[in-house]
Amino acid sequence: MSIFGFFKSKKEIKEKYIPQGPSGCMASNRITVDGCKVGYMYREEPDADATFPDSGWRFFAGDEDESYTDNPDNFHIFNLNTICNYDGDIVPYLDAPYGVAFVREGDRFVRDE
C-alpha cells in the first residue's frame, strides 16, 4: 500500500482542469477519504508562506464541525486537478477571484455571501 493508500482510490487521474496559476489546494478528508462531494468551497488569498504552490482554494464536504476542522490531520494538500477528479462539478468555478465562497445546491454551486 502506498503512503496515500487511505485516500479514496481513483484508478486514473484525468486532466480535468489546467490552472493558469498555482495549482495547490487544501481539501478535507471527508472528500478524499470518505468520498463525499464538495459541499462548500472558498478561495482566499494564497498563503505566501506555503510550502506548495497555493491557489487559495479550500474544499469541504460542508458537514465538518468545529472539532473536525480544528484537527489539521483532517486536511491535506492536493493538486486542483486531483480534487476535480473527486468532484468534477467544481471545475466551472475554479477561475473565480479571491474572496469568493460557494455552497452546493444540487449539482451546481451558488455564491455564499
Phi, psi and omega in degrees: 000139179283170177300333180261021184297342181278351178282147176303121189285143172237125184297320182217124176274122180257153178283105181252340183209130177244105183290152177276347181225210180303146187245006180279148178210168177248138179223145178287147174298340177299332178273305190278336179257312185273345176084016178287154172286158173293127179249339180210135178214147176216160179235121178247169174303134180302146178287113183295336181265004182297147178267015179222163180285087189285122175275343183095352182281138177229129186239134181226155172289330179105353180247010179287131177268179185299319181294327177292312183288340177286347182263108182297342177291348180272005182224146178220165179264136181221167168282141179307320181300325178297315180292327175299328178287331175285324182210094181293346179296341183280341188307313183297347186257353191288346176266010179295153182287167175298148177094004179258156176221146180227144176238143182286135169231097183071238181258016179224173179241147174236152179297136176259113182274000000 
